[in-house]
Amino acid sequence: MKKICLLFSGILLFFNGNVNGQETECGTISKTDEEMEIQKWYGNNAYLEHLLDSIKFYEPNPLYLEKSALINEVPQSNYKVPIQFWIYRDANGNDNGMNETYVQRRIDELNELYLNEGTQIQYYSTCEIKYIDDDDYLDLSDDEEKDIIKDNYIDGVINVHFVRTFGSAGVFWQFISKAGVIISQTASASTLAHEIGHYFNLEHTHRNCDEGKCRQEAVSRSRTFTLWENIHCAKFGTICDKNGDGLCDTPADPQISSSSFVTGMPNCLYIDVTEEDNWGDLYSSNPPDVHNIMSYSMDRNCRDNFTSSQIGVMIDKLLNRGFGHSFLHPIDRYMFDRYEPDNTATTARVIPLNTLQHHTFHWSNEGDNEVRTCDVDWLLFNIQTISQGKLLQIVTDNGIFEDADTELWLYSSADLTNHIAYDDNSNGNGYSSIVMQDLPVGDYFIKVMYKTNPPYNSVIDYTIKVQECVSDYTCVSGIVKSGEIKIYYARQLLTSPCPGESFVVEAGGEVIFISEHEINLEPGFEVEQGAHFETILAPIGEEACFNNELLKNAVNRLKNRENTETQSYLSSFIVSDTANYKAITKINEPISIKNNLTVFPNPSDGTFTISFDLSGDQNINIRIYSICGNSIKDIAVNQFYTKGNHKIDINEKFSLGVYFCELLTEKERIIDKIIIKDR
C-alpha cells in the first residue's frame, strides 16, 4: 500500500489540531480505477436501490411497530455493529483524557450521525476497551500506523484505534486479512463517522476532482461521455456513476476550499460562483454537499448526512463483512437502548427525577466468534436542596418486550464500593424497588443488573424511574372527567382548589382525597351530579405515595374495616347534587399534583410550545437537555415572569430522539419529556 498527500487548491495543507472545525486531512487512500470498476454498483447505481428493496431496508422492523413511545429509546436499527476500541497511552498508563467517557462520547456522536441519517446502523462498544501503554505510539509514524493495525486486531469487529497524534485526523487501512481505523484524539466528531464510511467502501465525494475528463465527476447529473471520451477513456454512458466517487446522488465536489466556503453552523454554505468543471459547468449550479460526511467540508461540524446511494454502498459492504443479523446471530439479542455504553459508574447516564427511562439488556459480539453478555446499566441522579428530605423511590417495572428480572444497588458518589441500599424483587414479577428518605444533597448512582444471562433470542427490557413522594404541595386544581378515577394522597395539608383556580369532578368521575392531617375544600371546588367524591383520614404507608394501585387497595381495606387502627379515622361522603363547598375536613396531603409544565404537540417535529403556570412573580430558568444530560438550549436564564400562565414557542432543528424540558422555579423543579420525530 502507499500513502498519499492530498492537494487542496494546489497547496499541500497540513493542520495541527482542530481549530474552528478545521483539522488535518483524512489519510485514507482512494481506490484505484481498477478497484472501482469491480464494484457491483459501478456504472449501475440502480443496483444499490434494488439491494435495499430486496432486503426490505425501508420496511419497519415488526419489533418496533406501534409498541409505544418508549420505543424511541431503543433505536430502530437492523444492523448492530460492534467496535473494539484500542486506546494508546504512555508507558505509565496516562490516558491524556482518552478513557471510558471519551469512548462513550465518540459512540454517542457516531450513532447520532448514522441513526439520524436513516442508515439503520447502530454501533456499540465491546465489553472491554483495550489499552496499550507504550511511549512509542504517542506520535505515530506511517510504519507504526500499519503496525498497530496488524498487531492489535480482533476479527469480526471494527477495530478503532485512538492515538494522541499522527499525520492525519483519521485513516482507514485495509490489508489482505486485516483492517482498522486510526483516529487522532483531537479529531472532530464527524471524523470517526467519515473513516468508518471508508471502512464500509465509501469514497471521498471529491475523488479525482483535479483529474481530466476521463476521471473527474461532471457537475451535470445527466452528462454522458462523448464519442471522443468513449475512445480515449474507454468509458460509456453517464459520467456521474463512473467518475469521481461513482455515485450520482452525491453532487460533484471540487474539494471545497476555505475561500469557497462559509463555516459555522447553521451556515455551512458553498459560495464559489466561478469554479467550473472540465466541461465548463459551474459547481454553483449544482453545489457540492458541504454536509456530506464523506466530503472535506472545511468545517467538520457541518458534516452530518449520507445519501441514499452511500447508505446502499455501506449496507452492501456491511453484509459482505458479516455484520448485522443472521440466522446464527439473530437481531433480537442486540437490541441496544440509546444510553449504551453505560456499563460503569464512570459512564453512568443521567436520569432526571420523576422521569421514566427505558433500558434493555443485550448480548455483545466480541469478535473471534465470541458472543457474551456483559450489560450492566449505571444511572446517575442528583438530589438538590429543593428535593432534600422528600421520600424517594427507585423502581423498575415492565417495558414493552420481555420481562427483566432486575437487581438494584444504590451508591453515594462518595463511596462506590459500599452500597446504601439493595433490592431484588420488592416490586413483584422480578422487578425492584428501593424507598429512601432524607438523602443528603449530592449525586447518587444506581446499578441495575439482570440476575441471570438474558435469553439467547429475546429482547429483555425494563423501565426505571426515580420519583419523589410529593408531600410539600398543598393544593390541587383541575378537571376530573367522566370515567376517570383520581386519588390524591398527602402527608400534610391538602387544599382544593388552589387559590384563584377551580377543581371540578364531572359526572361519572371519581375522586378520593387521602391525608394524614388536614384537607381544605375551598370555594371553587365543585362536584357535579352523578360524580363520586370521598375523603379519607388514615396513614396509608409510604409505598402508596408512588403507586395508585396500592392507594386503591388501601382505600378498599379501609372501606372493609380490615384495619381496626384506622376505622375511627374514616370519613367518607358521596355528593349527589351540584354544589360549591367550603369545608374543612381532617385528612392528608396530595400525591398527585397539578403539573405546571406542558409541552405540545408531543411528539413534535421541532416546533412546539412550552406552557407553564407560576403561582407568583419570580425569576425562573428553562432549559432543554438530551437523554445524556447534555444541555441543548437555554430557553430562559434567571428571567423574571409574573404570576399566571405563560407560553413560549420553540422552532428548532433538533436531532430525532428524546429530550427533557426542565422548569426551575424558586420552589420547584419540573421536568417534561419531549419526543422529536421526523418533520
C-alpha positions in Angstrom: 0.0 0.0 0.0 1.0 3.6 -0.4 0.1 6.7 1.5 -0.7 9.9 -0.4 -0.8 13.6 0.4 -4.0 15.4 -0.7 -3.8 18.5 -2.8 -6.0 21.3 -1.7 -6.4 24.1 -4.3 -2.9 23.3 -5.5 -1.4 23.8 -2.0 -0.4 20.9 0.3 -2.1 21.7 3.6 -1.4 20.2 7.0 -3.0 21.4 10.2 -2.2 20.5 13.8 -5.2 20.0 16.0 -8.8 21.1 15.4 -9.3 24.8 15.1 -12.9 26.1 14.3 -13.8 22.7 12.8 -10.7 22.6 10.6 -8.2 19.7 11.1 -5.6 17.6 9.3 -6.9 15.7 6.4 -8.1 12.1 6.1 -5.2 9.8 5.3 -7.2 7.1 3.6 -6.1 6.2 0.1 -8.6 6.4 -2.7 -9.5 3.3 -4.7 -7.7 2.9 -8.0 -9.8 3.0 -11.2 -9.4 -0.8 -11.4 -10.7 -1.2 -7.9 -13.7 1.0 -8.6 -14.6 -0.9 -11.8 -15.1 -4.2 -9.9 -17.7 -2.7 -7.6 -21.2 -4.1 -8.2 -22.7 -0.6 -8.3 -20.0 0.9 -10.7 -21.9 2.3 -13.7 -25.1 0.8 -12.3 -26.3 2.8 -9.3 -29.7 1.1 -9.6 -28.1 -2.0 -8.1 -28.0 -0.1 -4.8 -31.7 0.7 -4.9 -32.6 -2.8 -5.8 -30.4 -4.1 -3.0 -32.2 -2.0 -0.4 -35.5 -3.0 -1.7 -34.6 -6.7 -1.8 -33.7 -6.7 1.9 -36.8 -4.6 2.8 -34.5 -1.9 4.1 -37.2 0.7 4.3 -39.8 -1.5 5.9 -40.0 -1.1 9.7 -38.9 -3.9 11.9 -42.0 -5.6 13.3 -40.5 -5.4 16.8 -40.8 -1.6 16.6 -44.3 -1.3 15.2 -46.8 0.5 17.4 -45.1 -0.6 20.6 -45.3 2.7 22.5 -43.4 6.0 22.9 -40.8 4.0 24.8 -39.5 2.6 21.6 -37.9 5.9 20.8 -35.3 5.0 23.4 -34.5 1.8 21.5 -33.4 3.0 18.1 -34.7 1.2 15.0 -31.5 -0.3 13.6 -31.4 -3.6 11.8 -27.6 -3.6 11.8 -25.7 -3.7 15.1 -22.0 -3.3 14.5 -19.5 -4.0 17.3 -16.4 -1.8 17.7 -13.3 -2.9 19.6 -11.7 0.3 20.9 -7.9 0.5 21.4 -6.5 3.4 23.4 -2.8 4.2 23.3 -1.4 5.6 26.5 2.1 6.4 27.7 4.2 3.8 29.4 2.8 4.9 32.8 -0.8 4.4 31.7 -1.6 8.1 31.5 -4.5 8.4 29.1 -4.5 12.1 28.4 -8.3 12.1 28.6 -8.8 9.1 26.4 -10.8 6.9 28.7 -14.3 5.4 29.1 -16.1 8.7 29.0 -14.2 9.6 25.8 -15.2 6.4 24.1 -18.8 6.9 25.3 -18.8 10.4 23.7 -17.4 9.0 20.5 -20.1 6.3 20.3 -22.8 8.9 21.0 -21.6 11.1 18.2 -21.2 8.2 15.8 -24.7 6.9 16.4 -26.2 10.3 16.2 -24.8 10.8 12.8 -25.6 7.3 11.5 -29.0 6.7 13.0 -30.3 10.2 12.3 -29.5 9.7 8.7 -31.6 6.6 8.4 -28.7 4.1 7.8 -30.2 1.7 10.3 -26.7 1.0 11.5 -26.1 1.3 15.3 -22.6 0.9 16.7 -21.8 -0.5 20.2 -18.6 -1.0 22.1 -17.5 -4.5 23.0 -17.3 -5.4 26.7 -13.8 -4.1 27.3 -11.6 -1.3 26.0 -8.1 -2.5 25.1 -5.3 -0.2 26.5 -1.8 -0.2 25.0 0.8 1.5 27.2 3.8 2.4 25.0 5.5 5.8 24.6 6.5 4.8 21.0 2.8 5.1 19.9 2.2 8.6 21.3 3.0 10.2 17.9 2.7 7.6 15.1 4.8 7.3 12.0 3.5 5.8 8.8 5.1 2.5 9.6 3.7 2.5 13.1 0.2 3.1 11.7 0.4 -0.1 9.8 2.0 -2.0 12.8 -0.9 -1.2 15.2 -3.5 -2.3 12.6 -1.7 -5.6 12.1 -0.6 -6.3 15.7 -3.7 -5.2 17.6 -6.6 -6.8 15.8 -9.7 -8.8 16.6 -11.7 -10.5 13.8 -15.4 -9.9 13.4 -15.5 -6.3 14.8 -14.4 -2.9 13.6 -11.0 -2.2 15.3 -10.8 1.6 16.1 -7.5 2.9 17.5 -7.4 6.2 19.4 -4.0 7.8 19.4 -2.8 11.2 20.6 -1.3 12.4 17.4 -0.3 11.2 13.9 0.0 12.6 10.4 -3.8 12.8 9.8 -7.1 13.4 11.6 -8.1 9.8 10.7 -7.2 7.0 8.4 -8.6 3.6 7.3 -6.1 1.0 6.5 -7.0 -2.2 4.6 -4.7 -5.1 4.3 -5.3 -8.6 2.9 -6.7 -10.1 6.0 -6.8 -7.2 8.5 -8.3 -3.7 8.5 -8.8 -0.9 11.0 -9.4 2.8 11.7 -7.0 5.2 13.4 -8.3 8.4 14.9 -6.4 11.3 16.4 -7.6 12.3 19.8 -8.4 15.9 18.7 -10.3 14.9 15.6 -13.8 16.2 15.1 -17.0 14.3 15.9 -17.6 13.5 12.2 -14.1 12.1 11.5 -14.8 8.7 13.0 -18.1 8.6 11.0 -16.1 9.5 7.9 -13.4 6.8 8.4 -16.0 4.2 9.1 -17.6 5.3 5.9 -14.3 4.3 4.2 -14.4 1.0 6.1 -17.7 0.3 4.5 -16.5 1.1 1.0 -17.3 4.8 0.6 -15.0 7.2 -1.3 -14.5 10.9 -0.8 -17.0 13.0 -2.7 -14.1 14.9 -4.3 -12.4 11.8 -5.6 -10.4 12.6 -8.8 -11.6 16.2 -8.6 -8.3 17.5 -10.1 -8.2 14.9 -12.9 -9.2 15.2 -16.6 -12.5 14.3 -18.2 -11.7 10.6 -18.0 -11.8 10.6 -14.2 -13.3 13.9 -12.9 -17.0 13.8 -12.0 -19.1 16.2 -14.0 -21.4 18.7 -12.4 -24.3 17.7 -14.6 -26.0 14.5 -13.5 -27.2 13.7 -17.0 -24.0 14.4 -18.9 -22.7 11.4 -20.8 -19.3 10.5 -22.3 -18.8 11.9 -25.8 -17.5 9.9 -28.7 -14.0 11.3 -28.1 -14.3 10.3 -24.4 -15.6 6.8 -25.5 -12.4 6.4 -27.5 -9.8 8.0 -25.1 -11.4 7.0 -21.8 -12.9 3.6 -22.8 -16.0 4.7 -20.8 -19.6 4.9 -22.0 -22.9 6.1 -20.6 -23.5 8.6 -17.7 -20.4 10.2 -16.2 -21.6 10.6 -12.6 -21.8 6.8 -11.9 -18.3 6.1 -13.3 -16.1 9.1 -12.5 -15.4 10.6 -9.1 -17.0 8.6 -6.3 -19.2 6.7 -8.8 -22.4 7.8 -7.1 -24.9 10.1 -9.0 -26.8 11.3 -5.9 -23.6 12.9 -4.4 -23.0 16.2 -6.3 -19.7 16.8 -8.0 -17.2 18.1 -5.4 -14.2 20.3 -6.4 -12.7 19.6 -2.9 -14.1 22.6 -1.1 -11.5 25.2 -0.2 -11.7 27.7 2.6 -12.3 30.6 0.1 -15.4 28.9 -1.3 -17.0 28.0 2.0 -18.9 29.8 4.8 -18.1 28.0 8.1 -20.1 27.7 11.2 -23.5 26.1 11.8 -26.1 26.7 10.6 -24.4 28.4 7.6 -22.1 25.8 6.0 -22.6 27.1 2.5 -20.7 26.7 -0.7 -20.3 30.2 -2.1 -17.9 30.0 -5.0 -19.6 31.3 -8.2 -16.7 31.0 -10.6 -15.3 27.5 -10.2 -16.1 25.2 -13.2 -15.7 21.5 -14.0 -13.8 20.3 -17.1 -16.9 20.7 -19.2 -17.4 24.4 -18.3 -20.3 23.9 -15.9 -20.3 26.0 -12.7 -20.2 24.0 -9.5 -22.6 26.5 -8.0 -25.3 25.3 -10.5 -25.5 22.1 -8.5 -23.4 22.9 -5.4 -21.3 20.3 -3.7 -22.9 18.9 -0.5 -20.9 20.5 2.3 -22.9 18.5 4.8 -21.9 15.1 3.3 -19.9 13.1 5.8 -17.5 11.9 3.1 -16.7 15.5 2.0 -13.8 17.6 3.0 -16.1 20.3 4.3 -13.8 22.9 5.8 -15.9 23.0 9.0 -16.0 19.3 10.1 -19.0 20.1 12.3 -21.1 20.7 9.2 -20.8 17.1 8.1 -24.0 15.3 9.1 -25.5 13.3 6.2 -25.2 10.4 3.8 -27.1 10.0 0.5 -29.3 7.0 -0.3 -26.7 5.5 -2.6 -24.0 5.9 0.1 -26.2 4.1 2.5 -26.6 1.3 -0.1 -22.8 1.0 -0.6 -22.3 0.7 3.2 -25.1 -1.9 3.6 -23.7 -3.9 0.7 -20.2 -4.0 2.3 -21.6 -4.5 5.8 -23.5 -7.6 4.8 -20.4 -8.9 2.9 -18.3 -8.3 6.1 -20.8 -10.4 8.1 -22.2 -7.7 10.3 -25.9 -7.2 11.0 -28.2 -10.1 11.9 -28.2 -13.5 10.5 -29.6 -17.0 11.4 -26.6 -17.5 13.7 -26.7 -14.0 15.2 -30.4 -13.0 15.5 -31.0 -9.3 15.9 -33.2 -9.8 18.9 -30.2 -10.3 21.1 -28.7 -7.0 20.1 -31.4 -4.5 21.0 -29.5 -1.6 22.4 -31.1 1.4 24.1 -29.8 4.9 23.4 -28.0 5.0 26.8 -25.3 2.5 25.9 -22.5 2.3 26.7 -23.3 2.7 30.4 -21.6 -0.3 32.0 -19.7 1.5 34.7 -20.2 4.4 37.2 -17.8 6.5 35.0 -20.2 6.2 32.1 -23.4 6.4 34.1 -26.3 8.2 32.3 -28.3 10.9 34.0 -31.9 10.1 34.9 -33.8 13.2 36.0 -36.1 12.9 39.0 -39.7 11.9 38.2 -38.8 10.9 34.6 -39.3 7.4 33.1 -36.5 5.8 31.2 -36.5 2.6 29.1 -33.5 0.3 29.0 -32.6 -3.1 27.5 -30.3 -5.9 28.5 -28.4 -7.3 25.5 -25.7 -9.6 24.2 -22.4 -8.4 22.7 -20.5 -9.8 19.7 -16.9 -9.7 21.0 -15.3 -10.8 17.7 -13.3 -14.0 17.1 -16.6 -15.9 17.2 -17.2 -15.0 20.9 -20.7 -13.8 21.9 -21.4 -13.0 25.5 -23.4 -10.6 27.8 -21.7 -8.0 29.9 -24.5 -5.5 30.1 -24.8 -3.6 33.4 -26.7 -0.3 33.5 -25.4 2.6 35.6 -27.5 5.7 36.2 -26.9 9.0 38.0 -29.3 11.3 39.7 -28.9 14.4 41.7 -30.6 15.5 45.0 -30.8 19.2 45.2 -31.9 21.3 48.2 -35.5 21.5 46.8 -35.7 17.7 46.9 -33.9 17.1 50.2 -36.0 15.3 52.8 -38.6 14.0 50.4 -39.5 10.4 50.3 -37.8 8.9 47.2 -38.4 5.6 45.3 -36.2 4.0 42.8 -38.3 1.5 40.9 -38.0 -0.8 37.9 -41.0 -2.1 36.1 -42.0 -3.9 32.8 -41.0 -2.4 29.5 -42.5 -3.4 26.1 -40.7 -6.6 25.3 -39.8 -9.5 27.6 -39.8 -9.0 31.4 -36.4 -8.5 33.1 -35.5 -9.9 36.4 -33.7 -6.9 37.9 -31.5 -6.2 40.9 -30.9 -2.6 42.2 -28.0 -1.1 44.0 -27.8 2.5 45.3 -24.5 4.2 45.9 -23.4 7.6 47.1 -20.9 9.4 44.8 -18.6 9.5 47.9 -18.4 5.7 48.1 -18.9 3.5 45.0 -17.7 0.4 46.9 -20.3 0.1 49.7 -24.0 0.4 48.6 -26.5 2.4 50.6 -29.4 0.1 49.6 -30.1 -3.1 47.6 -33.3 -4.7 46.4 -34.2 -7.7 44.3 -38.0 -8.3 43.9 -39.9 -5.7 46.0 -41.9 -4.5 43.0 -43.1 -8.0 42.1 -42.6 -10.1 38.9 -38.9 -9.8 39.2 -38.8 -6.0 39.4 -37.1 -4.0 42.1 -37.9 -1.1 44.4 -35.9 1.0 46.8 -37.5 3.6 49.0 -35.3 6.2 50.8 -35.9 9.3 52.8 -33.7 12.3 53.8 -30.9 11.6 51.3 -28.4 14.4 51.6 -27.8 16.8 48.7 -25.4 15.3 46.2 -25.0 12.8 43.4 -26.2 9.2 43.6 -25.5 6.2 41.4 -27.9 3.3 40.6 -26.6 0.0 39.3 -29.1 -2.3 37.5 -28.3 -5.9 36.7 -30.2 -8.8 35.2 -30.0 -11.7 37.7 -29.1 -14.3 35.1 -28.0 -14.2 31.4 -30.7 -12.8 29.1 -32.4 -15.4 27.0 -30.5 -16.0 23.8 -33.1 -14.9 21.3 -35.2 -12.4 23.2 -35.3 -8.7 23.9 -35.2 -8.2 27.6 -36.1 -4.7 28.8 -37.4 -2.7 31.8 -38.4 0.8 32.7 -36.9 2.7 35.6 -37.9 5.9 37.5 -36.5 7.8 40.4 -39.6 9.5 41.8 -40.4 11.8 44.7 -43.3 11.5 47.0 -44.7 15.0 46.6 -45.6 16.0 50.1 -44.9 19.7 50.2 -47.6 20.7 47.7 -50.7 21.9 49.5 -53.4 22.3 46.8 -54.9 20.6 43.8 -57.0 22.1 40.9 -58.2 20.9 37.6 -61.0 18.8 36.0 -61.7 15.1 36.5 -63.7 13.8 33.5 -66.3 11.1 33.3 -64.8 7.6 33.6 -61.6 8.9 35.3 -60.7 7.9 38.9 -58.3 10.2 40.7 -56.8 9.5 44.1 -54.8 12.3 45.8 -52.6 11.4 48.7 -50.9 13.9 51.1 -48.9 13.6 54.2 -49.6 17.1 55.5 -52.2 19.7 54.3 -54.3 19.2 51.2 -56.3 22.2 49.9 -58.5 22.1 46.8 -58.8 24.1 44.7 -55.6 26.3 44.6 -56.2 30.0 45.2 -57.9 31.6 42.3 -58.4 28.3 40.5 -61.1 25.6 40.4 -61.4 21.8 40.9 -64.3 20.1 39.1 -65.3 16.5 39.3 -67.6 15.9 36.3 -70.5 13.5 36.2 -69.2 9.9 36.0 -65.8 10.9 37.5 -64.4 9.7 40.8 -62.0 11.5 43.2 -60.6 10.3 46.6 -58.6 12.7 48.8 -56.4 10.9 51.4 -54.4 12.7 54.1 -52.9 12.0 57.5 -53.6 15.6 58.7 -55.9 18.1 57.1 -57.8 18.7 53.8 -59.4 22.1 53.0 -62.2 22.3 50.4 -62.5 25.9 49.3 -64.9 27.9 47.1 -64.3 26.7 43.5 -64.4 23.0 44.5 -67.3 21.5 42.5 -68.7 18.0 42.2 -71.3 17.6 39.5 -74.4 15.4 39.9 -73.5 11.8 39.3 -69.9 12.2 40.3 -68.3 10.4 43.3 -66.1 12.1 45.9 -64.6 10.7 49.1 -62.3 11.9 51.8 -60.2 9.6 54.0 -58.2 10.3 57.1 -55.7 7.5 57.5 -52.0 6.7 57.3 -51.7 4.7 54.2 -48.0 3.8 54.1 -45.1 5.3 52.3 -45.1 3.0 49.2 -48.6 4.1 48.4 -47.1 7.5 47.7 -45.8 6.0 44.5 -48.4 3.5 43.4 -52.0 4.2 42.5 -52.9 0.5 42.8 -51.6 0.5 46.4 -53.8 3.5 47.1 -56.8 1.8 45.7 -56.1 -1.3 47.8 -55.6 0.8 50.9 -59.0 2.5 50.2 -60.7 -0.9 49.8 -59.1 -2.1 53.1 -60.4 1.0 54.9 -63.9 0.6 53.5 -64.0 -3.0 54.5 -62.7 -2.1 58.0 -59.9 -4.6 57.7 -57.6 -2.3 59.6 -59.1 -1.6 63.0 -56.5 1.1 63.7 -57.9 3.3 61.0 -61.6 2.7 61.5 -62.2 5.8 63.6 -60.4 8.0 61.1 -62.6 7.0 58.1 -64.6 10.0 56.9 -66.5 9.2 53.7 -69.3 11.0 51.9 -70.9 11.0 48.4 -72.1 14.1 46.7 -75.1 13.7 44.5 -76.1 17.3 43.9 -74.2 20.0 42.1 -72.8 22.4 44.7 -69.9 24.6 45.8 -68.3 23.6 49.0 -66.5 25.5 51.7 -65.5 22.9 54.3 -62.6 21.8 56.4 -62.3 18.0 56.9 -59.4 16.3 58.7 -57.4 14.4 56.0 -53.8 14.1 54.5 -51.9 15.8 51.6 -51.9 15.1 47.8 -49.8 12.5 46.0 -51.0 13.8 42.6 -50.4 17.5 41.9 -51.1 19.8 39.0 -48.3 19.7 36.6 -47.3 23.3 35.9 -45.3 22.4 32.8 -46.6 21.0 29.5 -45.1 20.7 26.0 -47.3 20.4 23.0 -47.6 18.9 20.5 -45.6 16.0 21.8 -44.2 14.1 19.9 -43.1 17.1 17.8 -41.1 17.8 14.7 -39.1 20.5 16.5 -41.9 23.1 16.5 -43.7 23.1 19.9 -45.0 25.3 22.7 -43.8 25.3 26.3 -46.7 26.2 28.6 -46.3 26.8 32.4 -48.1 28.3 35.3 -46.5 30.3 38.1 -48.0 30.8 41.5 -46.3 34.2 41.9 -43.9 36.7 40.4 -40.4 35.2 40.3 -37.2 34.5 38.3 -37.1 31.2 36.6 -34.9 29.0 34.4 -36.0 26.8 31.5 -33.7 24.6 29.5 -33.8 21.6 27.2 -31.3 18.8 27.5 -30.6 15.4 26.0 -31.1 12.0 27.5 -27.3 12.0 28.2 -27.7 15.1 30.4 -26.1 17.5 27.9 -27.6 21.0 27.8 -29.1 21.6 24.3 -30.7 25.0 24.6 -31.4 27.6 27.3 -34.9 29.0 26.9 -34.8 31.3 30.0 -31.9 32.1 32.3 -32.9 33.7 35.6 -35.6 35.5 33.7 -38.4 37.3 35.5 -42.0 36.2 34.9 -45.2 37.3 36.5 -47.8 35.1 38.2 -50.1 33.2 35.8 -49.9 31.2 32.6 -47.1 31.7 30.1 -46.4 30.2 26.7 -43.1 30.1 24.8 -43.0 28.9 21.1 -39.9 26.9 20.0 -38.9 26.2 16.4 -35.5 24.4 16.4 -33.9 21.7 14.2 -33.4 19.1 16.9 -32.0 15.7 16.1 -34.5 12.9 16.3 -34.8 11.4 19.8 -35.9 12.0 23.4 -35.2 15.3 25.2 -36.2 16.8 28.5 -37.6 20.3 29.2 -36.8 21.5 32.7 -38.5 24.4 34.6 -36.7 25.5 37.7 -38.6 28.0 39.9 -37.8 29.4 43.3 -39.7 26.5 44.9 -39.8 23.6 42.5 -38.2 21.7 39.6 -40.4 20.3 36.9 -39.4 18.1 34.0 -41.3 17.0 31.0 -40.2 14.6 28.3 -40.1 15.7 24.6 -40.0 13.3 21.7 -38.7 14.7 18.4 -39.8 12.8 15.3 -39.5 13.3 11.6 -40.5 16.7 10.1 
